[in-house]
Amino acid sequence: MPLPLPRIVVRLRRSAPRVRRQRWPLLLSVGLLVGGALGCRPAPPPRPAPTSSAGQSETVRQPQQQQLAVRQCRQRRQDLLEGLAELRRAEVALAEARLLSVPPLGAPPVWDEAREQRYSQVDQELDRQRYEQELAAWQQRQADRYVLIARQRQQQEAAQLRLDRQAQALQQRYSGLFSAPTSIEVKPQELERLTRCPAAPA
């Protein structure tokens, strides 16, 4: 007995949409999985912001300038202290040169002719020889004394010149160091200011 055609056609029409409905959820799931995979990619790391070269150079330059200022201050302090030490040495040398003195020389021997007339001719000749020897010795001592006096005068002049030059050099480099233009007395406040240096940067 042959099957009725209308029923077969109806079943085929009903089964075709059912297959299509099963494909759409599958495609939708695959699309969602692909989209999720694309969306889960790690984002690239942020690029560091470009730094300014002027800011970097200024950051490096400032500690260098501070270190240079500290070195210059310490060098100035060392030069000043050495200059003051030389000034005091020159002052001591001048004082010592002034303390040196040549002892005075006694009076020269005197020939007493009236007294010698009372002696014999032989004694007079002996006394005359003795007097001439004593006079020659005195004259030699006097000449040696003049040499010592001249030498000490030269030493004093050299010590004074050394002191004046050192004081003048310090006065020119540090105008407010001394209490007066012709004085070598140091002002404590000015000395403390010139020798005070900042700490070196870490």
The 8 nearest C-alpha neighbors of each residue, nearest first, counted from 0:
[[1, 2, 3, 4, 6, 7, 5, 8],
 [0, 2, 3, 4, 7, 5, 6, 8],
 [3, 1, 4, 0, 7, 6, 5, 8],
 [2, 4, 5, 6, 1, 7, 0, 8],
 [5, 3, 7, 6, 2, 8, 9, 1],
 [4, 6, 8, 7, 3, 9, 10, 2],
 [7, 5, 9, 8, 4, 3, 10, 2],
 [8, 6, 10, 4, 9, 5, 11, 3],
 [7, 9, 11, 5, 6, 10, 12, 4],
 [8, 10, 6, 12, 7, 11, 13, 5],
 [11, 9, 13, 7, 12, 8, 14, 6],
 [10, 12, 14, 8, 13, 9, 15, 7],
 [11, 13, 9, 10, 15, 14, 8, 16],
 [12, 14, 10, 11, 15, 16, 9, 17],
 [13, 15, 17, 11, 12, 16, 10, 18],
 [16, 14, 18, 17, 12, 13, 11, 19],
 [15, 17, 19, 18, 14, 13, 20, 12],
 [18, 16, 20, 14, 15, 19, 21, 13],
 [17, 19, 21, 15, 16, 20, 14, 22],
 [18, 20, 16, 22, 21, 17, 15, 23],
 [19, 21, 17, 18, 22, 23, 16, 24],
 [20, 22, 18, 19, 23, 24, 17, 25],
 [23, 21, 25, 19, 20, 24, 26, 18],
 [22, 24, 26, 25, 20, 21, 27, 19],
 [25, 23, 27, 26, 22, 21, 28, 20],
 [26, 24, 28, 22, 23, 27, 29, 21],
 [27, 25, 29, 23, 28, 24, 30, 22],
 [26, 28, 24, 30, 25, 29, 23, 31],
 [27, 29, 31, 25, 30, 26, 24, 32],
 [30, 28, 26, 32, 31, 27, 33, 25],
 [31, 29, 27, 33, 28, 32, 34, 26],
 [30, 32, 34, 28, 29, 33, 35, 27],
 [33, 31, 35, 29, 30, 34, 36, 28],
 [34, 32, 36, 30, 35, 31, 37, 29],
 [33, 35, 31, 37, 36, 32, 38, 30],
 [34, 36, 38, 32, 37, 33, 31, 39],
 [37, 35, 33, 39, 38, 34, 32, 40],
 [36, 38, 34, 35, 39, 40, 33, 32],
 [37, 39, 35, 36, 40, 34, 33, 41],
 [40, 38, 36, 37, 35, 41, 34, 42],
 [39, 41, 38, 37, 42, 36, 35, 43],
 [42, 40, 39, 43, 38, 44, 37, 36],
 [41, 43, 40, 44, 39, 45, 38, 37],
 [44, 42, 45, 41, 46, 40, 39, 47],
 [45, 43, 46, 42, 41, 47, 48, 40],
 [46, 44, 47, 43, 42, 48, 41, 49],
 [45, 47, 48, 44, 49, 43, 42, 50],
 [48, 46, 49, 45, 50, 44, 43, 51],
 [47, 49, 50, 46, 45, 51, 44, 52],
 [50, 48, 47, 51, 46, 52, 54, 55],
 [51, 49, 48, 52, 54, 55, 47, 53],
 [50, 52, 54, 53, 55, 49, 56, 48],
 [53, 51, 55, 54, 56, 50, 57, 49],
 [52, 54, 56, 51, 55, 57, 58, 50],
 [55, 53, 57, 51, 52, 56, 58, 50],
 [54, 56, 52, 58, 57, 53, 59, 51],
 [57, 55, 59, 53, 58, 54, 60, 52],
 [56, 58, 60, 54, 59, 55, 61, 53],
 [59, 57, 55, 56, 60, 61, 54, 62],
 [60, 58, 56, 57, 61, 62, 55, 63],
 [59, 61, 57, 63, 58, 62, 56, 64],
 [60, 62, 64, 63, 59, 58, 57, 65],
 [63, 61, 65, 64, 60, 66, 59, 200],
 [64, 62, 66, 60, 65, 61, 67, 59],
 [63, 65, 67, 61, 62, 66, 60, 68],
 [64, 66, 62, 68, 63, 67, 69, 61],
 [65, 67, 69, 63, 68, 64, 199, 62],
 [68, 66, 64, 70, 65, 69, 63, 71],
 [67, 69, 65, 71, 66, 70, 72, 64],
 [68, 70, 66, 72, 67, 71, 199, 73],
 [71, 69, 67, 73, 72, 68, 74, 66],
 [70, 72, 74, 68, 69, 73, 75, 67],
 [71, 73, 75, 69, 74, 70, 196, 68],
 [72, 74, 76, 70, 75, 71, 77, 69],
 [75, 73, 71, 77, 76, 72, 70, 78],
 [74, 76, 72, 78, 73, 77, 79, 71],
 [77, 75, 194, 73, 79, 74, 78, 72],
 [76, 78, 74, 80, 79, 75, 81, 73],
 [79, 77, 75, 81, 76, 80, 82, 74],
 [78, 80, 82, 76, 77, 81, 75, 83],
 [81, 79, 83, 77, 82, 78, 76, 84],
 [80, 82, 84, 78, 79, 83, 77, 85],
 [83, 81, 79, 85, 80, 84, 78, 86],
 [82, 84, 86, 80, 85, 81, 79, 87],
 [85, 83, 81, 87, 86, 82, 80, 88],
 [86, 84, 88, 82, 83, 87, 89, 81],
 [85, 87, 83, 89, 84, 88, 165, 82],
 [86, 88, 90, 84, 89, 85, 91, 83],
 [89, 87, 85, 91, 90, 86, 92, 84],
 [88, 90, 92, 162, 86, 87, 91, 161],
 [89, 91, 87, 93, 88, 92, 162, 86],
 [90, 92, 94, 88, 93, 89, 95, 87],
 [93, 91, 89, 95, 90, 94, 158, 96],
 [94, 92, 158, 96, 90, 91, 95, 155],
 [93, 95, 91, 97, 96, 92, 90, 98],
 [94, 96, 98, 92, 97, 93, 91, 99],
 [97, 95, 93, 155, 99, 98, 94, 92],
 [98, 96, 94, 95, 99, 93, 155, 100],
 [97, 99, 95, 96, 100, 94, 93, 155],
 [100, 98, 97, 96, 95, 101, 151, 94],
 [101, 99, 98, 102, 97, 148, 151, 96],
 [100, 102, 103, 148, 144, 147, 99, 151],
 [101, 103, 100, 104, 144, 105, 99, 148],
 [104, 102, 101, 105, 144, 100, 141, 106],
 [103, 105, 102, 106, 141, 140, 144, 137],
 [106, 104, 107, 103, 137, 108, 141, 102],
 [105, 107, 108, 104, 137, 109, 103, 134],
 [106, 108, 137, 105, 134, 109, 138, 133],
 [107, 109, 134, 106, 133, 110, 130, 137],
 [110, 108, 111, 107, 130, 134, 106, 112],
 [109, 111, 112, 108, 130, 127, 115, 114],
 [112, 110, 114, 113, 109, 115, 116, 108],
 [111, 113, 115, 114, 110, 116, 117, 109],
 [114, 112, 116, 115, 111, 117, 110, 118],
 [113, 115, 116, 112, 111, 117, 118, 110],
 [114, 116, 112, 117, 118, 113, 123, 111],
 [117, 115, 114, 113, 118, 112, 119, 123],
 [116, 118, 115, 114, 119, 113, 123, 112],
 [119, 117, 116, 115, 122, 123, 120, 114],
 [118, 120, 122, 121, 123, 117, 116, 115],
 [119, 121, 123, 122, 124, 118, 116, 125],
 [120, 122, 124, 123, 119, 125, 118, 126],
 [123, 121, 125, 119, 124, 120, 118, 126],
 [122, 124, 120, 126, 121, 125, 115, 127],
 [123, 125, 127, 121, 122, 126, 128, 120],
 [124, 126, 122, 128, 127, 123, 129, 121],
 [127, 125, 129, 123, 128, 124, 130, 122],
 [126, 128, 124, 130, 125, 129, 123, 131],
 [127, 129, 131, 125, 130, 126, 132, 124],
 [128, 130, 126, 132, 127, 131, 133, 125],
 [131, 129, 127, 133, 128, 132, 126, 134],
 [132, 130, 134, 128, 133, 129, 135, 127],
 [131, 133, 135, 129, 134, 130, 136, 128],
 [134, 132, 136, 130, 131, 135, 137, 129],
 [133, 135, 131, 137, 132, 136, 108, 130],
 [136, 134, 138, 132, 137, 133, 131, 139],
 [137, 135, 139, 133, 138, 134, 132, 140],
 [138, 136, 134, 140, 139, 135, 141, 133],
 [137, 139, 141, 135, 140, 136, 134, 142],
 [140, 138, 142, 136, 141, 137, 143, 135],
 [141, 139, 143, 137, 142, 138, 144, 136],
 [140, 142, 138, 144, 139, 143, 137, 145],
 [141, 143, 139, 145, 144, 140, 138, 146],
 [144, 142, 140, 146, 145, 141, 139, 147],
 [143, 145, 141, 147, 142, 146, 140, 148],
 [146, 144, 148, 142, 143, 147, 149, 141],
 [145, 147, 143, 149, 144, 148, 150, 142],
 [148, 146, 150, 144, 145, 149, 151, 143],
 [147, 149, 145, 151, 150, 146, 152, 144],
 [150, 148, 152, 146, 147, 151, 145, 153],
 [151, 149, 147, 153, 152, 148, 146, 154],
 [150, 152, 154, 148, 153, 149, 147, 155],
 [153, 151, 149, 155, 150, 154, 148, 156],
 [154, 152, 156, 150, 151, 155, 157, 149],
 [155, 153, 151, 157, 152, 156, 158, 150],
 [154, 156, 158, 152, 96, 153, 157, 159],
 [155, 157, 159, 153, 154, 158, 160, 152],
 [158, 156, 160, 154, 159, 155, 153, 161],
 [157, 159, 93, 161, 155, 160, 156, 92],
 [160, 158, 156, 162, 161, 157, 155, 93],
 [161, 159, 157, 163, 162, 158, 156, 164],
 [162, 160, 158, 164, 159, 163, 157, 89],
 [161, 163, 89, 159, 165, 160, 164, 166],
 [164, 162, 160, 166, 165, 161, 167, 159],
 [165, 163, 167, 161, 166, 162, 160, 168],
 [164, 166, 168, 162, 167, 163, 86, 161],
 [165, 167, 163, 169, 164, 168, 170, 162],
 [168, 166, 170, 164, 165, 169, 163, 171],
 [169, 167, 165, 171, 170, 166, 164, 172],
 [170, 168, 172, 166, 171, 167, 173, 165],
 [169, 171, 167, 174, 173, 168, 172, 166],
 [170, 172, 168, 169, 174, 173, 167, 166],
 [171, 173, 169, 170, 174, 168, 167, 176],
 [174, 172, 170, 176, 175, 171, 169, 177],
 [173, 175, 170, 171, 176, 172, 177, 169],
 [176, 174, 173, 177, 189, 170, 178, 186],
 [175, 177, 173, 185, 174, 189, 186, 190],
 [178, 176, 185, 184, 179, 186, 183, 175],
 [177, 179, 186, 184, 185, 182, 176, 180],
 [178, 180, 182, 177, 181, 183, 184, 175],
 [181, 179, 182, 177, 178, 170, 183, 174],
 [182, 180, 179, 183, 177, 178, 166, 167],
 [183, 181, 179, 184, 180, 177, 178, 185],
 [182, 184, 177, 185, 166, 181, 178, 179],
 [183, 185, 177, 182, 178, 186, 179, 176],
 [186, 184, 177, 176, 178, 187, 183, 190],
 [185, 187, 189, 188, 177, 178, 176, 190],
 [188, 186, 190, 189, 191, 185, 176, 192],
 [189, 187, 191, 190, 186, 192, 193, 185],
 [190, 188, 192, 191, 186, 187, 176, 193],
 [189, 191, 187, 193, 192, 188, 194, 186],
 [192, 190, 188, 194, 189, 193, 195, 187],
 [193, 191, 189, 195, 190, 194, 188, 196],
 [194, 192, 190, 191, 195, 189, 76, 75],
 [193, 195, 76, 191, 192, 190, 196, 72],
 [196, 194, 192, 193, 191, 197, 76, 72],
 [195, 197, 72, 194, 69, 73, 198, 193],
 [198, 196, 69, 199, 195, 72, 68, 200],
 [197, 199, 200, 196, 69, 201, 66, 65],
 [198, 200, 66, 69, 201, 197, 65, 70],
 [201, 199, 198, 66, 62, 65, 69, 197],
 [200, 199, 62, 198, 66, 65, 63, 197]]
